[in-house]
Amino acid sequence: MAALSPALVPHDIIGNTVRFTLSYNPAAVFGLSLGPWSRIALIVITLVILAILLRMYAQAAARDRVLAVALGLLCGGALGNLLDRILSPTGVVDFIDVGVGAVRFWTFNVADSGITVGAILLAIVLWRTTGQAPRGESEPGRRE
């Protein structure tokens, strides 16, 4: 973090399109805050979500690699942000700053990227399996 200090000072990586800008996010995604209890509440919420994701992984079929990758990305990202949140009272360290000129996306980190890609993959997996009958069973109302 010393190379990115001081906070909120951009360091161009690819022109001004991709920059590293050190910032700390004590709130949730996109700066959503739960007030003075944000840190504790977000730690608890993250632990609950991790338990749910681990249960999903334990119940997943061994051959479902895309689901395993999605859950791995989600868990890895959640654990990364959880460690930041536990170890730093200032919040999660964000530093990837993408945009063009004054039009910028929210500053994020590698863990956020894992969570985003994992969530998209999980949504695709769940969308593709919704409505499918379990193997060996026919769909309701369908004759074979």
Kinemage of the C-alpha trace (Angstrom):
@kinemage 1
@onewidth
@group {chain A} dominant
@subgroup {mainchain}
@vectorlist {calphas} color= white
{ca met a 1} P 0.000 0.000 0.000
{ca ala a 2} L 2.960 2.303 0.497
{ca ala a 3} L 3.446 2.482 -3.279
{ca leu a 4} L -0.147 3.705 -3.645
{ca ser a 5} L -0.007 6.255 -0.809
{ca pro a 6} L -1.357 8.761 -0.185
{ca ala a 7} L -4.978 7.707 -0.448
{ca leu a 8} L -7.152 9.085 -3.249
{ca val a 9} L -4.186 10.095 -5.430
{ca pro a 10} L -4.459 8.338 -8.816
{ca his a 11} L -1.471 6.546 -10.365
{ca asp a 12} L -1.918 5.995 -14.115
{ca ile a 13} L -1.417 2.406 -15.250
{ca ile a 14} L -2.921 2.493 -18.758
{ca gly a 15} L -3.251 6.182 -19.515
{ca asn a 16} L -5.982 7.529 -17.284
{ca thr a 17} L -8.319 4.654 -18.278
{ca val a 18} L -6.901 2.237 -15.696
{ca arg a 19} L -5.434 3.779 -12.587
{ca phe a 20} L -4.490 2.597 -9.127
{ca thr a 21} L -6.064 4.877 -6.546
{ca leu a 22} L -5.847 3.819 -2.906
{ca ser a 23} L -9.121 4.108 -1.011
{ca tyr a 24} L -10.772 2.469 1.963
{ca asn a 25} L -14.381 1.343 1.947
{ca pro a 26} L -15.857 0.918 5.443
{ca ala a 27} L -19.296 0.282 3.904
{ca ala a 28} L -20.755 -2.409 1.663
{ca val a 29} L -20.768 -2.627 -2.117
{ca phe a 30} L -21.100 0.739 -3.897
{ca gly a 31} L -20.653 2.519 -0.556
{ca leu a 32} L -23.932 1.301 0.971
{ca ser a 33} L -23.651 1.929 4.699
{ca leu a 34} L -25.322 0.340 7.685
{ca gly a 35} L -24.339 3.221 9.933
{ca pro a 36} L -21.997 2.813 12.897
{ca trp a 37} L -22.631 -0.951 12.907
{ca ser a 38} L -21.470 -1.463 9.299
{ca arg a 39} L -18.209 -3.231 10.158
{ca ile a 40} L -19.729 -5.761 12.586
{ca ala a 41} L -22.872 -6.286 10.506
{ca leu a 42} L -20.895 -6.858 7.310
{ca ile a 43} L -18.583 -9.338 9.051
{ca val a 44} L -21.599 -11.318 10.292
{ca ile a 45} L -23.382 -11.132 6.924
{ca thr a 46} L -20.224 -12.312 5.142
{ca leu a 47} L -19.847 -15.268 7.521
{ca val a 48} L -23.471 -16.287 6.912
{ca ile a 49} L -23.034 -16.013 3.152
{ca leu a 50} L -19.815 -18.058 3.315
{ca ala a 51} L -21.657 -20.781 5.242
{ca ile a 52} L -24.382 -20.861 2.572
{ca leu a 53} L -21.824 -21.007 -0.253
{ca leu a 54} L -19.881 -23.798 1.451
{ca arg a 55} L -23.096 -25.773 1.903
{ca met a 56} L -23.873 -25.304 -1.797
{ca tyr a 57} L -20.393 -26.583 -2.623
{ca ala a 58} L -20.806 -29.632 -0.378
{ca gln a 59} L -24.111 -30.487 -2.090
{ca ala a 60} L -22.834 -29.898 -5.643
{ca ala a 61} L -22.200 -32.782 -7.989
{ca ala a 62} L -18.504 -33.625 -8.352
{ca arg a 63} L -18.704 -33.149 -12.123
{ca asp a 64} L -20.162 -29.630 -11.924
{ca arg a 65} L -16.925 -27.728 -12.498
{ca val a 66} L -18.489 -24.401 -13.477
{ca leu a 67} L -20.450 -24.344 -10.210
{ca ala a 68} L -17.270 -25.167 -8.287
{ca val a 69} L -15.401 -22.315 -10.023
{ca ala a 70} L -18.263 -19.885 -9.344
{ca leu a 71} L -18.419 -20.832 -5.669
{ca gly a 72} L -14.624 -20.695 -5.393
{ca leu a 73} L -14.511 -17.187 -6.828
{ca leu a 74} L -17.318 -16.047 -4.545
{ca cys a 75} L -15.752 -17.579 -1.438
{ca gly a 76} L -12.265 -16.310 -2.293
{ca gly a 77} L -13.521 -12.783 -2.874
{ca ala a 78} L -15.659 -12.828 0.254
{ca leu a 79} L -12.733 -14.109 2.352
{ca gly a 80} L -10.401 -11.440 0.943
{ca asn a 81} L -12.782 -8.628 1.792
{ca leu a 82} L -13.596 -10.237 5.159
{ca leu a 83} L -9.920 -10.280 6.125
{ca asp a 84} L -9.566 -6.624 5.131
{ca arg a 85} L -12.652 -5.760 7.152
{ca ile a 86} L -11.429 -7.678 10.231
{ca leu a 87} L -7.833 -6.449 10.104
{ca ser a 88} L -8.461 -2.807 9.234
{ca pro a 89} L -10.887 -0.503 11.026
{ca thr a 90} L -10.642 1.855 8.027
{ca gly a 91} L -12.364 -0.709 5.801
{ca val a 92} L -11.692 -2.814 2.755
{ca val a 93} L -8.746 -1.651 0.640
{ca asp a 94} L -9.865 -0.729 -2.886
{ca phe a 95} L -7.440 0.450 -5.538
{ca ile a 96} L -8.517 -0.399 -9.107
{ca asp a 97} L -9.912 2.743 -10.697
{ca val a 98} L -11.364 2.357 -14.217
{ca gly a 99} L -12.973 4.977 -16.433
{ca val a 100} L -12.447 7.634 -19.045
{ca gly a 101} L -11.552 11.117 -17.876
{ca ala a 102} L -13.976 12.268 -15.208
{ca val a 103} L -16.385 9.366 -15.899
{ca arg a 104} L -15.194 6.702 -13.454
{ca phe a 105} L -16.531 3.371 -12.224
{ca trp a 106} L -16.476 2.666 -8.496
{ca thr a 107} L -13.002 1.894 -7.176
{ca phe a 108} L -12.724 -1.832 -6.451
{ca asn a 109} L -10.199 -4.586 -5.652
{ca val a 110} L -9.305 -8.079 -6.886
{ca ala a 111} L -11.678 -9.691 -4.349
{ca asp a 112} L -14.554 -7.620 -5.746
{ca ser a 113} L -13.676 -8.888 -9.228
{ca gly a 114} L -13.816 -12.482 -7.992
{ca ile a 115} L -17.177 -11.866 -6.363
{ca thr a 116} L -18.572 -10.256 -9.521
{ca val a 117} L -17.365 -12.969 -11.907
{ca gly a 118} L -18.401 -15.705 -9.447
{ca ala a 119} L -21.872 -14.216 -9.048
{ca ile a 120} L -22.343 -14.009 -12.815
{ca leu a 121} L -21.195 -17.626 -13.256
{ca leu a 122} L -23.447 -18.783 -10.403
{ca ala a 123} L -26.414 -16.967 -11.924
{ca ile a 124} L -25.757 -18.646 -15.283
{ca val a 125} L -25.440 -22.083 -13.669
{ca leu a 126} L -28.627 -21.623 -11.655
{ca trp a 127} L -30.498 -20.181 -14.653
{ca arg a 128} L -29.478 -23.113 -16.842
{ca thr a 129} L -30.520 -25.684 -14.237
{ca thr a 130} L -33.824 -24.033 -13.314
{ca gly a 131} L -36.703 -25.976 -14.789
{ca gln a 132} L -34.608 -29.032 -15.570
{ca ala a 133} L -35.822 -32.263 -14.072
{ca pro a 134} L -33.304 -34.171 -11.943
{ca arg a 135} L -31.447 -36.843 -13.873
{ca gly a 136} L -33.516 -39.999 -14.329
{ca glu a 137} L -36.830 -38.205 -13.889
{ca ser a 138} L -39.032 -36.778 -16.586
{ca glu a 139} L -40.413 -33.282 -16.463
{ca pro a 140} L -43.938 -32.959 -15.030
{ca gly a 141} L -46.573 -33.418 -17.707
{ca arg a 142} L -44.093 -34.839 -20.171
{ca arg a 143} L -44.379 -38.342 -21.544
{ca glu a 144} L -41.414 -40.374 -22.596
